[in-house]
Amino acid sequence: MTIQLPRFATPQIQQVIAQRSTDAQQDFAQKIPELMELERLILQHSHIVNTHTEILLESAWGNFPLYSLTLGNKNPTAPTLLMTGGMHGIERIGSQVLLAWLQTLLARLQWDSHLQQLLDKIQLVLVPILNPVGMYLNQRANGNGVDLNRNAPIDAEGRVPLLGGGHRLGPFLPWYRGRKRGKMEAENIALEVIMQRQIFNRPFAAVLDLHSGLGMQDRLWFPHAYRKKAIGNIAEYVAMKTLWERSYPNHTYLFEPQSIHYLSHGDLWDYFYYQSRAQQQPYFLPLTLEMGSWLWVKKSPRQLLNMAGLFNPQIQHRHTRVLRRHILLLDFLLAATLNHPHWLPDEKQAGIFRQTANNLWFNGL
């Protein structure tokens, strides 16, 4: 798979679409309807949404654009919320939740003065489909067979699950990291450009990366994935957890570090976190939403008969329920990003929150 890396002044979306043949357009509509929906929303709301074609992936299956969307305040002092989906192509539900929320957001912006005022004060960046070729192929990896979330140049400090923690045996097995000392995949390089351009230069930035995984409960994970020690901003994570639980005491999420379950090589958010620290960004708080897909499989065991059914709800009413289930969380993150000065801990509170984290997760490590 070859790539073209246009600079920031990327071609207009109309040109990207116009270059597709009728057959390609029909093929995309059948195999990757999420991309068609994203392009429809962009075209319909081009007066509100600033869109970049970050990269055009040229493959044997066609040319796939990777879009980023920006709404709100462009001032570099404004706080930023980044939301991403579709890192693993088979986990379509993450992109679908993000697109459903975006559609609601754009509709509300036509009449909701409160939301208009909120977006006047923060920057919202969306990458709804990070791995369009993988989504088209209905596989976890990208078009080169590389797992994008095992591909960053960072190694685990401890034992990782066999294969699942990332390996270099080859793309014929899932969770392949890519070649040692090789460049990151084009999709990850494009995301790194977005991070440098719009995230690391902000005094406060939060991330929500949407996935689905084989669990019985929805989880909000934060780094580290490569080590069991507490992350530098652990006090801020505990403060956010406390804010969420006090605001919505009837929620159903587990809020916890990934490392208490397993370690993995090449985690993108570990990598970007330390890039942020190197640039002395005071607050960069990435989160991963892992939607518990066993909840859907348990109620519809027939989903075990196909790979997509392991990661996505396939009964219509359950699919619709999932699309609305996480709206409150996404809205909360918008509000928490804007109002971060009101909940970030001071020095005394930070010490208490660090001790809380040790008691909850790290046993004094």
C-alpha positions, 0 to 999 in steps of 0.5 A, a space after each residue: 500500500 502506497 501513500 500520499 501525504 498532502 500538506 495541511 492545505 489538503 484537497 477539498 472533500 468534493 475533489 476526493 469524492 469526485 475522483 472515485 468511480 461509480 463502482 468504487 462509490 457503490 463499493 464503499 457504500 456497501 463495505 464502509 458506510 461509516 465513511 459515506 456517512 462522515 462525508 455526508 455530514 461534512 458536506 452538509 455542515 461545511 459552514 460549521 466544520 473545518 475538515 482536513 484530508 490528513 492523508 490519502 491511503 492508496 491501496 489495492 482496494 481503492 483510495 481511502 481518505 483519513 479525515 479530521 474535523 475541527 469545531 470551535 475555538 482556534 485560539 491556542 490558549 483554548 482547551 481541546 478535546 480530541 475524539 477518535 474512533 475506528 483505530 481497529 477496523 473491525 470495531 465499527 461501533 466506536 466510529 458509529 457512536 462518534 458519528 451519531 454523537 456528531 450528528 446530534 452535535 451539529 443539529 443542536 448547534 443550529 438552535 442550542 445557544 448554550 452549546 454554541 457558547 461552549 464551542 466558542 471557548 474550546 476546540 473540538 477535534 474529531 477523527 471518526 475513522 482512523 483506520 478506513 482500510 481496515 474498516 473496509 476489509 472488516 479486520 482489526 489491522 490496517 491494510 498492511 496487516 499492522 495493529 495501529 495500537 501496537 505500532 508506536 515505538 514503545 516497549 512494555 516493561 514486563 510480560 505481555 499476553 501472548 500475541 495480544 500484547 503485540 508481536 513482530 512475527 508477521 502480519 499473518 497473525 493479529 496484533 502485529 506491531 510492524 517491523 522493529 525500528 521501522 516507521 510508524 504506519 501512515 495512519 499513526 503518522 497522520 494522527 501524530 501530525 494532528 497531535 503536534 498541530 492541534 493538541 500539544 500546543 494547548 494548556 489543557 487537552 483531553 482525548 477519548 478513543 472509542 473501542 469495543 472489547 471482549 468484556 462484560 462492562 464498559 470501561 474507561 482506561 487511561 495510561 499506562 499500557 506499557 508499565 504498571 507504575 502510576 502515570 505522572 498525571 495520576 492525580 488529575 485522572 483520579 480528580 476526573 474519575 471523582 468528578 464523573 462519579 459525583 456528577 453521575 452516580 448511577 453510571 455503569 463504567 469502570 474507570 481505571 488504568 489499563 495496566 491493572 489488566 494487562 501490559 502491551 507494546 506499542 500503545 499509541 496513547 502511552 507514546 503521545 503522552 510522553 511526547 506531550 511531557 517532552 513538550 512540557 504540556 501540563 495537562 494531557 489526559 487520554 482516555 480509552 472507552 472499551 465498550 464491553 461487547 460480551 454484553 451483546 454476545 451474551 444476549 445474542 449468542 449467534 453473534 459468535 458465528 461471525 468475527 464482526 459479531 464479537 465486537 459490534 451489536 448486530 440486533 437493531 434495537 441493541 445497536 440503537 441503544 449503544 448509539 445513545 448510551 454514551 452520549 452523556 459521557 461525551 457531553 460530560 467530557 466537553 463540559 469537563 474540558 471547558 471547566 477544567 480549572 474548576 476540578 483540577 486538583 491543587 497541590 494538597 488535593 493532588 497528594 490525596 488523589 495520588 494516595 487514593 490511586 495507590 490504594 485503588 490500583 498500585 498497592 504502593 508502587 
